[in-house]
Amino acid sequence: MMASDMTVPDMTAPDPHKLRALILDHAARLGLDAVGITKPSAIANAVPRLMHFLHEGRHGDMHWMADTAERRATPTTLWPQARSVIMIGQSYAPLEDPLQALQKPSDAIVSVYAKGKDYHDVLKAKIRSLAGEIARIGQCDVKIFVDTAPLMEKPLAAAAGLGWQGKHTNLVSRAHGSWLFLGAILTTIELPCDPPEINHCGSCQRCLDACPTQAFPAPYQLDARRCLAYLSIEHKGHIPRAFRAAMANRVFGCDDCLAVCPWNKFAEASREAKYAARAETDNPPLAELLAIDDAAFRKRFAGTPVKRTGRDRIVRNALIAAGNSRDASHVPAIISLLRDGSPLVRAMAVWALARLAPASTLRALKARYFAAEADEDVRAEWKFTETQPL
């Protein structure tokens, strides 16, 4: 997110090397785990990869990525006066292996990054404080970015030495594994740059092998249209049938490719208390999400990334998880959702019932609800239950 320009007093700017040392010191005192500096021109090689990703349509319905592609090419398109990019990382490494939750189908899995307070707010506050010090001491202008502007943060972080982009396309750090939130400060002062980190993936491809939907066409390439993180969070429509079983009990995101990275063994649990899992978001009981209405959803997930996805999509995902659970005790709650106001929810209620309810119950429900159903996608789910084994 872009901050307004910061006005600074007229003073003699310190030596860039001394300013760099001051930046690192202040960042450490703010609890930031990784800081590196690079030039705005350092990511030219990332642009062809982005264009290939977009040309292949692998961004799915994230149309904003194509709309902002030209501005992503270099930070100077966002701010021509930028001379240095300060990349910041903060660890959100979990205490436990998040993959263990897949063994508890009665729980709804929420991605590690979304279990605590929204990192955009936490990291932005820290970066704003750091940027203010840079502006004051360095007699320069600064702008801050935390994910919401068209900035290629992962390539910039790799160029600044924070880590390298692994075969799963995410940043990997030798110190923090795959668990770094990223933000950036652009500044008008030229600072000494850090060397880029070299790639340490070697022949390992655990992240590729772990993907439940084979979302990686090749190492270092991602097809978001097959990615459960994209499908469960960003995708606004019906999740394709081919990927529903693979979702298991994931209702917000997927950590599989991150969690299996061998470099995680060096990552200590995050020191930031605000990223710690809250009771409301720490893989809540699936039954509670099946019963949640919009007001309860907003209250439960206030201040977390989950809230932005909205109640309807979370219940859509919870119904898929229920259908995968083999737990028929969910059937009454699912039946009640056949009357939900959202066609996303109603369609997935049909799918879940087809996996859990006896055939006689399903036939009776179809006789009751099908004729009155106006949405073609929901009607298609009812028809699908007649012709295809689920």
NORSULQUI-V925777 format. One record per helix or strand of 2 or more residues. SS is the DSSP state (2 for helix, 1 for strand). FROM is the first residue (numbers start at 1). LEN is the number of residues. If there is no record, write none. Layout:
SS;FROM;LEN / SS;FROM;LEN
This chain:
2;16;14 / 1;34;5 / 2;40;16 / 2;63;5 / 2;69;4 / 2;75;3 / 1;84;8 / 2;98;6 / 1;109;2 / 2;112;3 / 2;119;20 / 1;142;4 / 2;153;7 / 1;164;2 / 1;171;3 / 1;180;8 / 2;206;5 / 2;224;3 / 2;228;7 / 2;241;7 / 1;250;3 / 2;256;4 / 2;262;5 / 2;273;3 / 2;286;5 / 2;294;7 / 2;306;4 / 2;311;15 / 2;328;12 / 2;343;14 / 2;359;11 / 2;376;12
